[in-house]
Amino acid sequence: MRRALSDFLVLPAALFMLSATFAFADFNTPTLERIRETGKIRIGYGVTAPFSFTAPNGEVVGYSIDLCRQVAEKLKTRLKLEAIDIEFVPRTPSNRIQLLNDGTIDIECNASTNTVERRKSANFAISHFYSATRYVSLAKNHLETVADLKGRSVSVALGTVNVSDINEINRAQKLNISVVPMDSLQAAFDLVTDGRVSAFAMDEVLLSTMIAQSKNPADYQVSTEKVTGSQPFGFMMRLNDTEFTAAVNDALAEIYKSPDMAELYKRWFESPIPGKGITLNVPMSEALKATLANPAPIQ
């Protein structure tokens, strides 16, 4: 009986070790090689229209998603695959780098700000958008400048560069701001709506989207003064995943130089967003025009 019980316990342990070995092997296989072997790429997406979000019909869509679908097609050609499957994996600002590091996703296709600090944790593709950080507040409070935040509370979303943006300007200008971190962009925005904080700091393009989707857009005001200058957005990949990053950048360089790129941009930033009923009317920035004309990664 004692031996039978020990055998019973050893079997699941052996199965666990076997499954862990396969998972470890999969994670340590170079990304391009694994895509060639499996015919599948795993893409992380968010809830941040117009970059990546889920449409009413359940389809994952957006500006970033359109670009990454085209990247996947070019990888299919590069790897001589008959087909390539895309597995969409939801991610949040706070877990996106973890999902890259543990192999859950191969590439994050959303709107991650490319900073020197971030590049210590992930590889970045050639930039696909540029945006400054501003803050949103209730219009009735008439907050417009960074100085107007002195002694007030400001919400930020965990895992975003806006946390450090606000902390840095708080220290530099001695504003005595109370920084309130939240788990999601929507939760941070809702604190402004409820009057629990004075402002929410975020990328200006995403603030425009959130205000437009709110019940009463006229209740809000975006700061006239920027918290930071324009910063590049890029798709993130695993740190030191050099071969895959190069392949993605090669694909993006082709896409950016295509005559269809201008129309793709207009579809998401100058036309009604599918399933949202809003139009952002954000013309292409000079910085993005320059990147599309001469696509190259930020070193």
Backbone hydrogen bonds in HBPLUS format (Angstrom, degrees):
<---DONOR---> <-ACCEPTOR-->    atom                        ^
c    i                          cat <-CA-CA->   ^        H-A-AA   ^      H-
h    n   atom  resd res      DA  || num        DHA   H-A  angle D-A-AA Bond
n    s   type  num  typ     dist DA aas  dist angle  dist       angle   num
A0005-LEU N   A0001-MET O   2.99 MM   4  6.19 154.2  2.06 146.2 152.6     1
A0006-SER N   A0002-ARG O   3.09 MM   4  6.33 154.5  2.16 141.8 148.6     2
A0007-ASP N   A0003-ARG O   2.94 MM   4  6.21 156.0  2.00 151.4 157.8     3
A0008-PHE N   A0004-ALA O   2.95 MM   4  6.16 149.6  2.05 141.5 150.2     4
A0009-LEU N   A0005-LEU O   3.02 MM   4  6.34 143.0  2.16 144.1 153.5     5
A0010-VAL N   A0006-SER O   2.92 MM   4  6.12 149.0  2.02 146.4 155.1     6
A0011-LEU N   A0007-ASP O   3.17 MM   4  6.29 157.4  2.23 150.9 153.9     7
A0014-ALA N   A0010-VAL O   2.84 MM   4  6.08 152.6  1.92 154.1 162.2     8
A0015-LEU N   A0011-LEU O   2.94 MM   4  6.24 158.9  1.98 154.1 160.0     9
A0016-PHE N   A0012-PRO O   2.86 MM   4  6.06 154.1  1.93 146.6 153.6    10
A0017-MET N   A0013-ALA O   2.98 MM   4  6.24 159.9  2.02 147.1 152.1    11
A0018-LEU N   A0014-ALA O   2.92 MM   4  6.15 151.5  2.00 146.3 154.5    12
A0019-SER N   A0015-LEU O   2.93 MM   4  6.18 162.6  1.96 151.5 155.3    13
A0020-ALA N   A0016-PHE O   2.87 MM   4  6.06 156.6  1.93 149.5 156.7    14
A0021-THR N   A0017-MET O   2.91 MM   4  6.06 145.5  2.03 139.2 148.5    15
A0022-PHE N   A0018-LEU O   3.06 MM   4  6.41 155.7  2.12 148.5 154.0    16
A0023-ALA N   A0019-SER O   2.97 MM   4  6.21 159.0  2.01 147.6 153.5    17
A0024-PHE N   A0020-ALA O   2.84 MM   4  6.01 155.2  1.90 145.4 152.4    18
A0025-ALA N   A0021-THR O   2.86 MM   4  6.06 155.3  1.92 146.2 153.4    19
A0026-ASP N   A0022-PHE O   2.90 MM   4  6.11 156.7  1.95 148.2 154.2    20
A0027-PHE N   A0023-ALA O   2.98 MM   4  6.19 159.2  2.03 147.6 152.9    21
A0028-ASN N   A0024-PHE O   3.01 MM   4  6.18 149.5  2.10 145.5 153.5    22
A0029-THR N   A0026-ASP O   3.35 MM   3  5.29 155.0  2.41  98.0 105.3    23
A0034-ARG N   A0030-PRO O   2.90 MM   4  6.19 158.6  1.95 159.4 166.5    24
A0035-ILE N   A0031-THR O   2.89 MM   4  6.13 158.2  1.93 155.0 161.0    25
A0036-ARG N   A0032-LEU O   2.94 MM   4  6.14 152.4  2.02 143.2 151.0    26
A0037-GLU N   A0033-GLU O   2.92 MM   4  6.17 151.4  2.00 145.4 153.3    27
A0038-THR N   A0034-ARG O   2.83 MM   4  5.94 159.6  1.87 152.4 157.6    28
A0039-GLY N   A0035-ILE O   2.67 MM   4  5.09 143.1  1.81 135.8 145.1    29
A0085-ASP N   A0039-GLY O   2.74 MM  46  6.10 171.3  1.75 155.9 155.9    30
A0041-ILE N   A0085-ASP O   2.89 MM  44  6.34 155.5  1.95 163.0 169.2    31
A0087-GLU N   A0041-ILE O   2.92 MM  46  6.21 167.5  1.94 156.3 160.2    32
A0106-ASP N   A0042-ARG O   2.80 MM  64  5.24 165.3  1.82 137.3 142.4    33
A0107-ILE N   A0042-ARG O   3.38 MM  65  6.81 150.9  2.47 159.8 165.4    34
A0043-ILE N   A0087-GLU O   2.84 MM  44  6.09 152.2  1.92 149.3 158.7    35
A0089-VAL N   A0043-ILE O   2.78 MM  46  5.92 164.4  1.80 153.7 155.2    36
A0044-GLY N   A0107-ILE O   2.86 MM  63  6.17 169.5  1.88 155.1 158.7    37
A0109-CYS N   A0044-GLY O   2.91 MM  65  5.82 156.2  1.97 150.6 152.7    38
A0045-TYR N   A0089-VAL O   3.01 MM  44  6.20 148.7  2.11 144.1 149.0    39
A0091-ARG N   A0045-TYR O   2.89 MM  46  5.76 147.1  2.00 176.1 168.5    40
A0048-THR N   A0052-SER O   2.87 MM   4  5.52 127.4  2.15 172.0 164.5    41
A0051-PHE N   A0048-THR O   2.87 MM   3  5.81 131.3  2.11 139.0 141.1    42
A0052-SER N   A0048-THR O   3.22 MM   4  5.52 158.6  2.27 120.2 124.7    43
A0063-TYR N   A0050-PRO O   2.72 MM  13  5.99 165.4  1.74 158.3 158.7    44
A0064-SER N   A0051-PHE O   2.96 MM  13  4.88 133.2  2.18 116.7 130.7    45
A0053-PHE N   A0061-VAL O   2.97 MM   8  5.66 151.0  2.05 155.1 160.5    46
A0061-VAL N   A0053-PHE O   2.85 MM   8  5.66 167.9  1.87 173.5 175.0    47
A0055-ALA N   A0059-GLU O   2.79 MM   4  5.34 169.2  1.80 162.3 159.3    48
A0058-GLY N   A0055-ALA O   2.82 MM   3  5.32 161.8  1.85 124.9 127.7    49
A0066-ASP N   A0062-GLY O   2.84 MM   4  6.08 157.6  1.89 152.1 157.3    50
A0067-LEU N   A0063-TYR O   3.17 MM   4  6.45 160.1  2.21 147.0 152.0    51
A0068-CYS N   A0064-SER O   2.92 MM   4  6.18 158.3  1.97 146.8 153.1    52
A0069-ARG N   A0065-ILE O   2.81 MM   4  5.99 147.7  1.91 150.1 158.6    53
A0070-GLN N   A0066-ASP O   3.17 MM   4  6.41 154.9  2.24 143.0 149.1    54
A0071-VAL N   A0067-LEU O   2.92 MM   4  6.26 148.8  2.02 143.9 153.6    55
A0072-ALA N   A0068-CYS O   2.90 MM   4  6.09 156.7  1.95 143.1 148.7    56
A0073-GLU N   A0069-ARG O   3.08 MM   4  6.40 151.4  2.16 143.7 150.8    57
A0074-LYS N   A0070-GLN O   3.05 MM   4  6.35 152.9  2.12 146.5 153.5    58
A0075-LEU N   A0071-VAL O   2.87 MM   4  6.18 146.5  1.98 149.5 159.8    59
A0076-LYS N   A0072-ALA O   2.92 MM   4  6.18 147.7  2.03 143.8 152.8    60
A0077-THR N   A0073-GLU O   3.18 MM   4  6.52 153.4  2.25 143.1 148.6    61
A0078-ARG N   A0074-LYS O   2.93 MM   4  6.12 160.9  1.97 144.1 150.0    62
A0079-LEU N   A0075-LEU O   2.85 MM   4  5.95 155.7  1.91 151.5 156.5    63
A0081-LEU N   A0076-LYS O   2.92 MM   5  5.08 169.8  1.93 151.7 153.9    64
A0080-LYS N   A0077-THR O   3.16 MM   3  4.97 156.5  2.22  99.3 106.3    65
A0095-ASN N   A0092-THR O   3.23 MM   3  5.39 142.7  2.38 103.3 113.0    66
A0096-ARG N   A0092-THR O   3.14 MM   4  5.79 130.3  2.40 158.2 162.9    67
A0099-LEU N   A0095-ASN O   2.94 MM   4  6.19 156.4  1.99 158.4 164.9    68
A0100-LEU N   A0096-ARG O   3.15 MM   4  6.43 143.9  2.28 139.6 149.0    69
A0101-ASN N   A0097-ILE O   2.89 MM   4  6.12 165.3  1.91 151.2 155.2    70
A0102-ASP N   A0098-GLN O   2.89 MM   4  6.10 152.1  1.97 153.1 159.6    71
A0104-THR N   A0099-LEU O   2.93 MM   5  5.02 123.7  2.25 148.5 159.9    72
A0105-ILE N   A0099-LEU O   3.20 MM   6  5.77 158.2  2.25 128.6 127.8    73
A0103-GLY N   A0100-LEU O   3.20 MM   3  5.30 159.3  2.24 104.7 110.7    74
A0108-GLU N   A0236-MET O   2.82 MM 128  5.09 160.1  1.86 149.3 155.5    75
A0236-MET N   A0108-GLU O   3.31 MM 128  5.09 137.8  2.50 132.4 137.3    76
A0234-GLY N   A0112-SER O   2.87 MM 122  5.67 153.6  1.94 154.3 160.4    77
A0114-ASN N   A0232-PRO O   2.78 MM 118  5.57 167.1  1.80 151.5 155.3    78
A0119-ARG N   A0115-THR O   3.00 MM   4  6.24 151.4  2.08 149.8 157.4    79
A0120-LYS N   A0117-GLU O   3.13 MM   3  5.51 159.2  2.17 108.5 114.6    80
A0121-SER N   A0118-ARG O   2.81 MM   3  5.42 162.1  1.84 120.1 126.4    81
A0122-ALA N   A0118-ARG O   3.09 MM   4  6.32 133.7  2.32 147.8 160.8    82
A0123-ASN N   A0237-MET O   2.89 MM 114  4.98 154.9  1.95 137.7 142.0    83
A0237-MET N   A0123-ASN O   2.82 MM 114  4.98 155.6  1.88 141.4 145.6    84
A0125-ALA N   A0235-PHE O   2.86 MM 110  5.21 148.3  1.96 147.9 157.9    85
A0128-HIS N   A0233-PHE O   3.04 MM 105  5.97 146.9  2.15 138.9 149.2    86
A0233-PHE N   A0129-PHE O   2.74 MM 104  5.13 154.6  1.80 155.8 151.1    87
A0131-SER N   A0231-GLN O   2.92 MM 100  5.33 157.5  1.97 146.6 149.9    88
A0231-GLN N   A0131-SER O   2.89 MM 100  5.33 158.1  1.94 115.6 121.1    89
A0204-GLU N   A0132-ALA O   2.84 MM  72  5.89 170.5  1.84 166.9 166.4    90
A0227-VAL N   A0133-THR O   2.66 MM  94  5.26 158.2  1.71 149.9 154.7    91
A0228-THR N   A0133-THR O   3.39 MM  95  5.20 152.0  2.48 131.0 131.8    92
A0134-ARG N   A0202-MET O   3.10 MM  68  5.96 161.6  2.14 163.8 158.1    93
A0202-MET N   A0134-ARG O   3.03 MM  68  5.96 157.2  2.09 159.3 166.3    94
A0223-SER N   A0135-TYR O   2.82 MM  88  5.48 161.1  1.85 164.9 171.1    95
A0136-VAL N   A0200-PHE O   2.93 MM  64  5.35 155.4  1.99 142.1 146.7    96
A0200-PHE N   A0136-VAL O   3.00 MM  64  5.35 144.1  2.13 143.0 153.9    97
A0137-SER N   A0221-GLN O   2.95 MM  84  5.46 154.0  2.02 149.7 157.9    98
A0221-GLN N   A0137-SER O   2.85 MM  84  5.46 148.5  1.95 159.5 161.8    99
A0141-ASN N   A0138-LEU O   2.96 MM   3  5.70 162.3  1.99 122.8 128.4   100
A0139-ALA N   A0219-ASP O   2.78 MM  80  5.51 162.9  1.81 129.3 135.4   101
A0142-HIS N   A0139-ALA O   3.11 MM   3  5.52 159.0  2.15 113.3 119.5   102
A0224-THR N   A0144-GLU O   3.00 MM  80  5.15 123.0  2.34 115.7 131.7   103
A0225-GLU N   A0144-GLU O   3.16 MM  81  6.37 168.2  2.17 160.3 156.7   104
A0148-ASP N   A0145-THR O   3.18 MM   3  5.22 135.8  2.38  94.6 106.3   105
A0149-LEU N   A0146-VAL O   3.03 MM   3  5.62 162.0  2.06 116.0 121.8   106
A0150-LYS N   A0147-ALA O   3.15 MM   3  5.64 168.0  2.16 117.9 120.3   107
A0152-ARG N   A0149-LEU O   2.92 MM   3  5.29 157.5  1.97 142.6 139.4   108
A0151-GLY N   A0175-LEU O   2.75 MM  24  6.09 151.5  1.83 164.7 174.1   109
A0178-SER N   A0152-ARG O   2.92 MM  26  6.20 161.9  1.95 144.0 150.2   110
A0198-SER N   A0153-SER O   2.94 MM  45  5.41 138.9  2.11 129.2 140.4   111
A0199-ALA N   A0153-SER O   3.31 MM  46  6.74 142.3  2.46 146.1 154.9   112
A0154-VAL N   A0178-SER O   2.90 MM  24  6.19 157.2  1.95 150.6 155.1   113
A0180-VAL N   A0154-VAL O   2.82 MM  26  5.91 166.2  1.84 144.8 146.9   114
A0155-SER N   A0199-ALA O   2.80 MM  44  6.29 158.6  1.84 156.3 155.1   115
A0201-ALA N   A0155-SER O   3.15 MM  46  6.53 154.8  2.21 178.7 171.8   116
A0156-VAL N   A0180-VAL O   3.02 MM  24  6.16 147.5  2.13 140.7 140.8   117
A0182-MET N   A0156-VAL O   2.82 MM  26  6.13 144.1  1.95 155.0 166.9   118
A0160-THR N   A0157-ALA O   3.24 MM   3  5.93 149.5  2.34 142.4 141.9   119
A0158-LEU N   A0182-MET O   2.77 MM  24  5.74 174.0  1.78 169.2 168.1   120
A0163-VAL N   A0160-THR O   3.34 MM   3  6.03 164.1  2.37 113.4 116.8   121
A0165-ASP N   A0161-VAL O   2.94 MM   4  6.23 153.8  2.01 148.0 156.6   122
A0166-ILE N   A0162-ASN O   3.03 MM   4  6.08 167.5  2.05 144.1 145.3   123
A0167-ASN N   A0163-VAL O   3.08 MM   4  6.25 162.0  2.11 145.0 150.8   124
A0168-GLU N   A0164-SER O   2.84 MM   4  5.84 159.0  1.89 148.1 153.0   125
A0169-ILE N   A0165-ASP O   3.17 MM   4  6.38 166.0  2.19 147.3 150.8   126
A0170-ASN N   A0166-ILE O   2.85 MM   4  5.87 145.4  1.97 145.0 155.4   127
A0171-ARG N   A0167-ASN O   3.04 MM   4  6.25 157.2  2.09 144.4 149.0   128
A0172-ALA N   A0168-GLU O   2.89 MM   4  6.06 168.5  1.90 151.6 155.5   129
A0173-GLN N   A0169-ILE O   3.00 MM   4  5.86 159.5  2.04 138.4 143.4   130
A0174-LYS N   A0170-ASN O   2.91 MM   4  5.48 109.6  2.41 129.7 143.7   131
A0175-LEU N   A0170-ASN O   3.17 MM   5  5.14 150.6  2.26 132.8 141.6   132
A0174-LYS N   A0171-ARG O   3.38 MM   3  5.03 151.4  2.46  92.8 101.0   133
A0188-ALA N   A0184-SER O   3.15 MM   4  6.37 154.8  2.21 144.2 150.7   134
A0189-PHE N   A0185-LEU O   2.92 MM   4  6.17 153.6  1.99 150.3 158.1   135
A0190-ASP N   A0186-GLN O   2.83 MM   4  6.01 157.0  1.88 150.5 156.8   136
A0192-VAL N   A0189-PHE O   3.01 MM   3  5.47 133.9  2.23 108.9 120.3   137
A0193-THR N   A0189-PHE O   3.25 MM   4  6.68 158.8  2.30 147.5 153.1   138
A0194-ASP N   A0190-ASP O   2.90 MM   4  6.11 156.8  1.96 151.2 156.5   139
A0196-ARG N   A0191-LEU O   2.83 MM   5  5.09 139.7  2.00 159.7 163.6   140
A0197-VAL N   A0191-LEU O   3.30 MM   6  5.64 141.5  2.46 122.7 119.6   141
A0195-GLY N   A0192-VAL O   3.01 MM   3  5.04 153.7  2.08 103.4 111.8   142
A0206-LEU N   A0203-ASP O   3.03 MM   3  5.51 125.6  2.33 110.9 124.2   143
A0207-LEU N   A0203-ASP O   3.03 MM   4  6.35 151.3  2.12 152.8 161.9   144
A0208-SER N   A0204-GLU O   3.01 MM   4  6.23 157.0  2.06 148.3 153.5   145
A0209-THR N   A0205-VAL O   3.26 MM   4  6.51 150.9  2.35 135.9 142.9   146
A0210-MET N   A0206-LEU O   2.98 MM   4  6.20 163.9  2.01 150.2 154.0   147
A0211-ILE N   A0207-LEU O   2.92 MM   4  6.08 162.1  1.96 154.9 159.4   148
A0212-ALA N   A0208-SER O   3.04 MM   4  6.12 162.3  2.07 143.4 148.7   149
A0213-GLN N   A0209-THR O   3.02 MM   4  6.23 140.1  2.19 143.7 154.3   150
A0214-SER N   A0211-ILE O   3.09 MM   3  5.16 151.4  2.17 102.9 111.8   151
A0219-ASP N   A0216-ASN O   2.93 MM   3  5.68 165.0  1.95 126.2 131.2   152
A0220-TYR N   A0217-PRO O   3.17 MM   3  5.87 171.0  2.18 121.2 124.0   153
A0241-ASP N   A0238-ARG O   3.09 MM   3  5.42 152.3  2.17 135.1 131.2   154
A0245-THR N   A0241-ASP O   2.99 MM   4  6.11 163.2  2.02 156.9 162.4   155
A0246-ALA N   A0242-THR O   2.93 MM   4  6.10 158.1  1.98 150.2 155.8   156
A0247-ALA N   A0243-GLU O   3.06 MM   4  6.30 153.1  2.14 143.2 150.5   157
A0248-VAL N   A0244-PHE O   2.91 MM   4  6.19 158.7  1.96 154.4 159.9   158
A0249-ASN N   A0245-THR O   2.92 MM   4  6.13 160.8  1.96 149.5 155.1   159
A0250-ASP N   A0246-ALA O   2.88 MM   4  6.07 150.6  1.97 144.7 152.8   160
A0251-ALA N   A0247-ALA O   3.06 MM   4  6.28 156.5  2.11 143.3 149.3   161
A0252-LEU N   A0248-VAL O   2.88 MM   4  6.17 162.3  1.91 152.7 157.6   162
A0253-ALA N   A0249-ASN O   2.90 MM   4  6.00 156.3  1.95 145.8 152.0   163
A0254-GLU N   A0250-ASP O   3.28 MM   4  6.56 153.0  2.36 142.7 148.5   164
A0255-ILE N   A0251-ALA O   3.02 MM   4  6.33 160.5  2.06 150.1 156.0   165
A0256-TYR N   A0252-LEU O   2.75 MM   4  5.89 167.3  1.77 159.9 162.6   166
A0257-LYS N   A0253-ALA O   3.30 MM   4  6.37 146.1  2.43 136.7 144.0   167
A0258-SER N   A0255-ILE O   3.06 MM   3  5.17 154.5  2.13 104.4 112.4   168
A0261-MET N   A0258-SER O   3.16 MM   3  5.66 167.6  2.18 116.1 120.0   169
A0264-LEU N   A0260-ASP O   3.02 MM   4  6.30 152.4  2.10 150.6 159.0   170
A0265-TYR N   A0261-MET O   3.04 MM   4  6.32 158.6  2.08 152.2 156.8   171
A0266-LYS N   A0262-ALA O   3.08 MM   4  6.34 164.2  2.11 145.8 149.9   172
A0267-ARG N   A0263-GLU O   2.97 MM   4  6.14 148.5  2.07 146.0 154.1   173
A0268-TRP N   A0265-TYR O   3.10 MM   3  5.63 137.1  2.30 110.0 120.1   174
A0269-PHE N   A0265-TYR O   2.99 MM   4  6.10 152.0  2.07 157.7 166.7   175
A0270-GLU N   A0266-LYS O   2.97 MM   4  4.70 151.5  2.06 124.7 128.9   176
A0282-VAL N   A0269-PHE O   2.88 MM  13  5.36 161.9  1.92 149.9 152.6   177
A0273-ILE N   A0278-ILE O   2.78 MM   5  5.73 165.1  1.80 166.3 165.8   178
A0276-LYS N   A0273-ILE O   2.99 MM   3  5.42 163.4  2.02 138.5 139.6   179
A0289-LYS N   A0285-SER O   3.02 MM   4  6.32 160.9  2.06 149.1 154.8   180
A0290-ALA N   A0286-GLU O   2.98 MM   4  6.18 154.7  2.04 146.0 152.1   181
A0291-THR N   A0287-ALA O   3.08 MM   4  6.35 150.3  2.17 140.8 148.8   182
A0292-LEU N   A0288-LEU O   2.86 MM   4  6.12 161.9  1.90 158.5 162.5   183
A0293-ALA N   A0289-LYS O   3.05 MM   4  6.22 147.7  2.16 142.3 150.9   184
A0294-ASN N   A0290-ALA O   3.03 MM   4  6.20 148.2  2.13 142.9 151.1   185
